[in-house]
């Protein structure tokens, strides 16, 4: 997966602050769809599958800048690139005991 594939037309979402780092999540679309039944309109809705990844932004890097709860991914490309290169872009799974790094 390339940096361009991760950030193109995408957003990041603030998760939490801890020990001088802001943690952000990004959802990267994968192949396939999840089908959900809409009982009110008696139809099936297809939602693209995605995988959640988490990365950090050191608060020291921000200076007088602003971190918002939702930002365009391109605004955080610097830190996403660093996370990719250092293999610290963490895949968030439903199993709380398992976290894996995304490799390029």
Secondary structure, 3 states (H helix, E strand, C coil): CCHHHHHCCCEEEEEEEECCEEEEEEEEEEEEEEEEEECCCCEEEEEEEEEEEEEEEEHHHCCCCCCCCEEEHHHHHHHHHHHHHCCCCEEECCCCCCEEECCC
